[in-house]
Amino acid sequence: MHTLSKMTITTLSTDIIQAHILTRLDGPSLAALSCASSELRAVSADEELWREICAATWNSIGNSRVRQLISSFPGGHRSFFLDSFPLLDHHQNYPLSDQNHHYYQDRSPGPSDLISAVDIYYNDKIIFSRVQETNTTTRNFLCYPFKVDLQVPKSPISIPIQDRGEIDCLVEHLKEKLSLSWIVIDPIVKRAANLSSGTPVSIDWPCSTAGDVQLFYSTIIADRRLGLESSEFVECRVVITCSGVYEGEMQVDDVSMEIVDFEERGFDGRASLVILQNAMRSGRRKLKKSKRAEEVERYEEFEKRKSEKNEMKPRREKLMYMVSVSLVTCVALWASLFLFLALYLRFQAAKVCTKIRKYCWFNSANTM
């Protein structure tokens, strides 16, 4: 009895731990267990175990291209899970490597440098999975606004809505039941990040019940292109557009991702790539349950600042107009004064010349 009281999990054989304990844990629990001791960390680092956990979490990583990329990560599927399962937190002034400012110049060109692995769940059941590769070397990518539009099947994805009722009830139902994971993978730096907020931070539903519904899964991240002291933030916006919600048979019509600033302006591919890579490298990861409320609050704060900037824009434009009018008026007055002075001096010079000619003529006449 005394011996049993001193037994701990580390005294069990490795085979028992792996076969009967670790296989019953989910990803977050397994990651927490690996931090308990060096022995448990070694046992829980089994690649096959993490591969099964990743496969059970995301349907999209069954893609052969994604599997190959994850295998090339320094820590394999474990590193990928720890990068991708927690939600991204790149809001504070976390340390930033100087290499990030020269990221694009240091990249080796490849046929498809940015991978998006997307999964949509309704009531915790997978309803849509897609892996899309984005070529980052084309002129269209580098010079035009960055946006990833997923190829939605021509046959609509129908989702029977379980709880039908008023619009407010349906909105709350969608916020709770329709979740999304959008993982971006950079094969050059061997890092990944989940750009989705998990559940919608906002839902846009037109007054007409027949209109499309847009669900926003936004993450607010820092724009560190100007350095660590930069306080600018951007919205990584993932949008799901659905129709037929009010009729009880929702259809996913469009899924897209883009990066916008306070003024709803997008970034070209070159700038977006740097922003995403900085976030992947420097951003911290937080568990979804603790991050959900923070993400909604951060999104609302972002929207508030955006509204304030939009309100200030007419004032700023009016001020600029007044300054411009004042400047033009001032320039016109000075130009008029200069012209008047020039004409006056010319007139005076002409009078002097006339007097000189008369004087010379008079002297010449007297001499004769």
C-alpha positions, 0 to 999 in steps of 0.5 A: 500500500505504501508503494502504491501511494508513491507511484506516479504516472512516470513510474508506469511503463512507456508502453502503457502510457502510450497505449492506454493514456496518451491515445485518450487525450486530445491535442491541448491535453497532450501538449499540457502533459508534455510540459509536466516533465522531461520524461513525459515530453519524450513519451508524448513526442511520438509523431504518429500520435500527433499525426492522428490528432491532427487528422482528427482535428482538421480534415484538410490536412489529409491533402498529400501536399499538406502532409508533405509540408507538415512532415518537413516541419522541425517538430513534425505534426506536433509543431504544426498542431501547436502553431495552428490549433491555438488562435493567433495573438499578434496584437502586442509588441512582441519581439520581432526578428530583424530578418522579418523586415527583409523577408520577401527579398530572402525568400526563394521563389517557388511555384506555390509559396502560400498554402491555405488549409480551410475547414468549416464545421456546423455543430462540430461536424465537418461540412467543407474542406479545401486546400488552396495554393497561392502562387506568390511570384506572379505579377498579379499577386505582387502588384494587385490587392491580395485576396484568396477566394476558395473554389466552392463546389458548383453543387451547393453545400446544404446545411439543414438549420436545426433551430429555426426562428426569428432572425436574432435567434438564427444569428445567435445560432450561427455564432455558436454552431458555424465555426471555421479554421483557416490555416496558412502554411509557409513552406519556406519558414516551416511555420503555420498559423490559424487566421480565423477567430474560430466562431464569427465575430460579426454577422452581416444580414440585410434587412431582406430575409432573402438576402445573403448572410455574411459571417466574419471570422476576423483576427486583428494583427499588428502591422510590423512592416515599419518596425516594432514601434509601429502601432498600426493594426490590420484586419485579417478578414475571413468571410463566409457568404451563405444563402437560404438561411431563413428557409432552413437550408443554408448554402455556402456560396463563397469563402474568402480571405483578405487583409484590410486596414482601418480604411478598408483598403487592401494590401498587395500580395507583397505587403500581405506576405510580409504581414502574414509571415511576421505574424506567423513568426512573432505571434503568440498562440492562445487557447480558443476558449480564452481567446474567443472573448478577447477576439470579439472585443478586439474586433469591436475596438478595431471597428470603433477606431475605424468608425472614428477615422471615417468620421474624422475623414470628412473633417480632415477633407474639409480642413484640407479644402480650407487650407487649399483655398487659403493657400490658393487665395494667398498665392493669387494675392501675392501674384496680383501684387507682384504683377501690379508692382511689375507693371508699376515699375515698368510704367515708372521706367518708361517715364524715366526713359521718356524724360531722358530722351527729352533731355538729350534732345533738348541738349542736342538742340541747344548745342546746334 
